[in-house]
Amino acid sequence: MDIGQRIKDLRTLKGMKVIELAKKSHISQPYLSDIEKGRTTPSIDKLTSICEALQITLGEFFGHTPDLPPDLLQLIETAKKLTPEERKKLTELLNLMKG
Protein backbone atom coordinates (compact mmCIF):
# COMPACT_ATOMS: atom_id res chain seq x y z
CA MET A 1 0.00 0.00 0.00
CA ASP A 2 1.23 3.46 -0.89
CA ILE A 3 0.47 5.30 2.36
CA GLY A 4 1.07 8.75 0.89
CA GLN A 5 -1.24 8.13 -2.05
CA ARG A 6 -3.88 6.69 0.29
CA ILE A 7 -3.75 9.85 2.42
CA LYS A 8 -3.98 12.04 -0.68
CA ASP A 9 -6.93 10.04 -2.04
CA LEU A 10 -8.80 10.24 1.27
CA ARG A 11 -8.02 13.93 1.66
CA THR A 12 -9.28 14.64 -1.85
CA LEU A 13 -12.38 12.53 -1.24
CA LYS A 14 -13.12 14.64 1.85
CA GLY A 15 -12.64 17.83 -0.18
CA MET A 16 -9.71 18.98 1.95
CA LYS A 17 -6.65 20.92 0.88
CA VAL A 18 -3.19 19.88 2.08
CA ILE A 19 -2.91 22.88 4.40
CA GLU A 20 -6.30 22.12 5.97
CA LEU A 21 -5.42 18.48 6.69
CA ALA A 22 -2.01 19.53 8.01
CA LYS A 23 -3.59 21.99 10.45
CA LYS A 24 -6.21 19.50 11.62
CA SER A 25 -3.50 16.84 12.02
CA HIS A 26 -1.16 19.20 13.92
CA ILE A 27 1.67 18.59 11.45
CA SER A 28 3.41 20.92 9.04
CA GLN A 29 2.18 21.31 5.49
CA PRO A 30 5.63 20.51 4.00
CA TYR A 31 5.81 17.30 6.07
CA LEU A 32 2.33 16.23 4.91
CA SER A 33 3.29 17.01 1.31
CA ASP A 34 6.41 14.86 1.71
CA ILE A 35 4.26 12.00 3.02
CA GLU A 36 1.80 12.28 0.13
CA LYS A 37 4.66 12.34 -2.39
CA GLY A 38 6.28 9.27 -0.84
CA ARG A 39 9.40 11.10 0.32
CA THR A 40 8.84 10.09 3.94
CA THR A 41 6.68 7.71 5.93
CA PRO A 42 4.70 8.94 8.94
CA SER A 43 5.06 7.44 12.38
CA ILE A 44 2.04 5.62 13.77
CA ASP A 45 1.33 8.64 15.97
CA LYS A 46 1.35 11.01 12.99
CA LEU A 47 -0.73 8.63 10.89
CA THR A 48 -3.22 8.37 13.75
CA SER A 49 -3.46 12.18 13.85
CA ILE A 50 -4.03 12.27 10.10
CA CYS A 51 -6.74 9.61 10.34
CA GLU A 52 -8.46 11.50 13.15
CA ALA A 53 -8.44 14.66 11.02
CA LEU A 54 -9.92 12.63 8.15
CA GLN A 55 -12.51 11.22 10.59
CA ILE A 56 -11.54 7.60 9.96
CA THR A 57 -9.91 4.90 12.05
CA LEU A 58 -6.55 3.31 11.38
CA GLY A 59 -8.49 0.14 10.58
CA GLU A 60 -10.46 1.99 7.93
CA PHE A 61 -7.25 3.49 6.59
CA PHE A 62 -5.65 0.09 6.12
CA GLY A 63 -8.88 -1.79 5.44
CA HIS A 64 -9.98 -2.97 2.08
CA THR A 65 -11.63 -0.27 0.07
CA PRO A 66 -13.76 -1.31 -2.83
CA ASP A 67 -12.52 -0.39 -6.27
CA LEU A 68 -15.24 2.16 -6.85
CA PRO A 69 -15.05 5.25 -8.99
CA PRO A 70 -14.55 8.54 -7.14
CA ASP A 71 -18.13 9.70 -7.73
CA LEU A 72 -19.53 6.62 -5.97
CA LEU A 73 -17.06 6.99 -3.11
CA GLN A 74 -18.18 10.62 -2.74
CA LEU A 75 -21.81 9.49 -2.73
CA ILE A 76 -21.03 7.04 0.07
CA GLU A 77 -19.26 9.74 2.07
CA THR A 78 -22.24 12.05 1.63
CA ALA A 79 -24.70 9.32 2.60
CA LYS A 80 -22.77 8.70 5.83
CA LYS A 81 -23.67 12.25 6.93
CA LEU A 82 -27.40 11.81 6.41
CA THR A 83 -29.86 11.15 9.19
CA PRO A 84 -31.51 7.71 9.30
CA GLU A 85 -34.69 9.22 7.86
CA GLU A 86 -32.77 10.90 5.04
CA ARG A 87 -30.99 7.62 4.24
CA LYS A 88 -34.35 5.86 4.13
CA LYS A 89 -35.70 8.44 1.66
CA LEU A 90 -32.55 8.17 -0.44
CA THR A 91 -32.88 4.40 -0.54
CA GLU A 92 -36.51 4.71 -1.64
CA LEU A 93 -35.49 7.15 -4.36
CA LEU A 94 -32.72 4.86 -5.60
CA ASN A 95 -35.09 1.90 -5.65
CA LEU A 96 -37.56 3.93 -7.74
CA MET A 97 -34.80 4.90 -10.16
CA LYS A 98 -33.66 1.36 -10.80
CA GLY A 99 -37.21 0.29 -11.54
Contacts in CASP RR format, 6 or more apart in sequence:
PFRMAT RR
TARGET T0000
AUTHOR 0000-0000-0000
METHOD contacts of the structure
MODEL  1
MDIGQRIKDLRTLKGMKVIELAKKSHISQPYLSDIEKGRTTPSIDKLTSI
CEALQITLGEFFGHTPDLPPDLLQLIETAKKLTPEERKKLTELLNLMKG
1 62 0 8 1.000
2 38 0 8 1.000
3 35 0 8 1.000
3 38 0 8 1.000
3 41 0 8 1.000
3 42 0 8 1.000
3 47 0 8 1.000
4 35 0 8 1.000
4 36 0 8 1.000
4 37 0 8 1.000
4 38 0 8 1.000
5 36 0 8 1.000
5 38 0 8 1.000
6 61 0 8 1.000
7 21 0 8 1.000
7 32 0 8 1.000
7 35 0 8 1.000
7 36 0 8 1.000
7 50 0 8 1.000
7 54 0 8 1.000
8 36 0 8 1.000
10 54 0 8 1.000
10 56 0 8 1.000
10 61 0 8 1.000
11 17 0 8 1.000
11 18 0 8 1.000
11 21 0 8 1.000
11 36 0 8 1.000
11 54 0 8 1.000
13 70 0 8 1.000
13 73 0 8 1.000
13 74 0 8 1.000
13 77 0 8 1.000
14 54 0 8 1.000
14 55 0 8 1.000
14 77 0 8 1.000
16 24 0 8 1.000
16 54 0 8 1.000
18 29 0 8 1.000
18 32 0 8 1.000
18 33 0 8 1.000
18 36 0 8 1.000
19 29 0 8 1.000
21 32 0 8 1.000
21 50 0 8 1.000
21 53 0 8 1.000
21 54 0 8 1.000
22 28 0 8 1.000
22 29 0 8 1.000
22 31 0 8 1.000
22 32 0 8 1.000
24 53 0 8 1.000
25 32 0 8 1.000
25 46 0 8 1.000
25 49 0 8 1.000
25 50 0 8 1.000
25 52 0 8 1.000
25 53 0 8 1.000
26 49 0 8 1.000
27 46 0 8 1.000
27 49 0 8 1.000
27 50 0 8 1.000
31 40 0 8 1.000
32 50 0 8 1.000
34 40 0 8 1.000
35 41 0 8 1.000
35 42 0 8 1.000
35 46 0 8 1.000
35 50 0 8 1.000
42 50 0 8 1.000
44 58 0 8 1.000
47 58 0 8 1.000
47 61 0 8 1.000
48 58 0 8 1.000
51 57 0 8 1.000
51 58 0 8 1.000
51 60 0 8 1.000
51 61 0 8 1.000
54 61 0 8 1.000
65 73 0 8 1.000
68 76 0 8 1.000
79 87 0 8 1.000
79 90 0 8 1.000
82 90 0 8 1.000
END
